[in-house]
Structure formats: structure tokens, C-alpha cells
Amino acid sequence: MLSRLKKLRRENGTSVVSFAFIAIAIVSGFIIYFSPDIAKSLGLDEKRFENVVGTVLTPTLLFIGYLIFEKSVDKYREEIKEEQKILKEKQNELGDNFKS
């Protein structure tokens, strides 16, 4: 029962982080698409703002999203390794008890 809860939590956590990464990518796309309008509303030079958004802001947002995604995936990989280790130990114990 406990392993089912952990598995469900892991799946939900991964889907939340995946959704967050996709949301960051979509927001980045909208920022690039609407950068001339954003620059006008802020009173900035449109070309410079568009260049900064395209070369600095958007890749930075995507990289941050990637780091968050990788960090959570690594955490879940570690949990899976621990569960596999516990299962192997239990299998070895059962095998030893069966041989006795």
C-alpha cells in the first residue's frame, strides 16, 4: 500500500513538473511573439528589446525550467533506486529463508 502511494506521488510530482516546464516554454514563446508590443508599452526600443528577449530572457527561462525538471527527475530516480535496493534485500531474505 505504501509503495502504491509513493508511486502515485512520484507520478503526480513528475506530471506537475512537466506541466510547469511546458508552461514556461509557452510563456517564453508568448514573450518572444509579443516582444514588440511589450517594448512599446514599456517605452523601450523595439529592436533592442526583441534582441534581448531572444538571446537572453527566453533561453534563461527555458534553462531554469530544464534545471527544475532535471532536479525533480533525479529525486525520483533516487527514490526508485532506494526502492529497488529494498526489494532486492527482501528477495535475498526470502531466498535465504527458503533455502534453510
C-alpha positions as CSV (number, residue, x, y, z in Angstrom):
1,M,0.0,0.0,0.0
2,L,2.8,2.4,0.9
3,S,4.6,1.7,-2.3
4,R,1.5,2.5,-4.3
5,L,1.2,5.8,-2.5
6,K,4.8,6.6,-3.2
7,K,4.4,5.6,-6.9
8,L,1.3,7.8,-7.2
9,R,3.1,10.7,-5.5
10,R,6.0,10.3,-7.9
11,E,3.8,10.2,-10.9
12,N,1.9,13.2,-9.8
13,G,5.0,15.1,-9.0
14,T,6.6,14.3,-12.3
15,S,3.5,15.4,-14.2
16,V,3.3,18.7,-12.2
17,V,6.9,19.5,-13.0
18,S,6.4,18.5,-16.7
19,F,3.4,20.8,-16.8
20,A,5.4,23.6,-15.3
21,F,8.2,23.2,-17.8
22,I,5.7,23.2,-20.7
23,A,4.1,26.4,-19.2
24,I,7.5,28.1,-19.0
25,A,8.1,27.2,-22.7
26,I,4.7,28.6,-23.7
27,V,5.2,31.8,-21.7
28,S,8.6,32.2,-23.3
29,G,7.0,31.8,-26.7
30,F,4.4,34.4,-25.9
31,I,7.1,36.8,-24.7
32,I,9.0,36.4,-27.9
33,Y,5.9,36.8,-30.1
34,F,4.6,39.9,-28.2
35,S,8.1,41.4,-27.5
36,P,7.5,44.4,-29.9
37,D,4.2,45.2,-28.2
38,I,5.7,44.8,-24.7
39,A,8.6,47.1,-25.7
40,K,6.1,49.7,-26.9
41,S,4.1,49.6,-23.7
42,L,7.3,49.9,-21.6
43,G,8.6,52.7,-23.8
44,L,11.7,50.8,-24.9
45,D,13.4,50.4,-28.3
46,E,11.6,47.5,-30.0
47,K,14.6,46.0,-31.8
48,R,16.9,46.0,-28.8
49,F,14.2,44.6,-26.5
50,E,13.4,41.9,-29.1
51,N,17.2,41.0,-29.3
52,V,17.5,40.9,-25.5
53,V,14.4,38.7,-25.2
54,G,15.5,36.4,-28.0
55,T,19.1,36.0,-26.8
56,V,18.9,36.3,-23.0
57,L,15.5,36.1,-21.4
58,T,13.9,33.2,-23.2
59,P,16.9,30.8,-23.1
60,T,17.3,31.7,-19.4
61,L,13.7,30.9,-18.7
62,L,13.9,27.6,-20.6
63,F,17.2,26.7,-18.9
64,I,15.7,27.3,-15.4
65,G,12.7,25.2,-16.4
66,Y,15.0,22.4,-17.5
67,L,17.0,22.6,-14.3
68,I,13.9,22.3,-12.2
69,F,12.7,19.4,-14.3
70,E,16.0,17.6,-14.1
71,K,16.3,18.1,-10.4
72,S,12.9,16.6,-9.7
73,V,13.6,13.7,-12.1
74,D,16.9,13.0,-10.3
75,K,15.0,13.0,-7.0
76,Y,12.5,10.4,-8.3
77,R,15.4,8.3,-9.8
78,E,17.0,8.2,-6.4
79,E,13.7,7.1,-4.8
80,I,13.4,4.3,-7.4
81,K,16.9,3.1,-6.7
82,E,16.2,3.0,-3.0
83,E,13.0,1.0,-3.6
84,Q,14.8,-1.4,-5.8
85,K,17.5,-1.9,-3.2
86,I,14.9,-2.6,-0.5
87,L,13.2,-5.1,-2.9
88,K,16.5,-6.9,-3.6
89,E,17.2,-7.1,0.1
90,K,13.7,-8.6,0.7
91,Q,14.2,-11.1,-2.1
92,N,17.5,-12.1,-0.7
93,E,16.0,-12.6,2.7
94,L,13.2,-14.7,1.2
95,G,15.6,-16.7,-0.8
96,D,17.7,-17.4,2.3
97,N,14.7,-18.4,4.3
98,F,13.6,-20.7,1.5
99,K,17.0,-22.4,1.4
100,S,17.0,-23.0,5.1
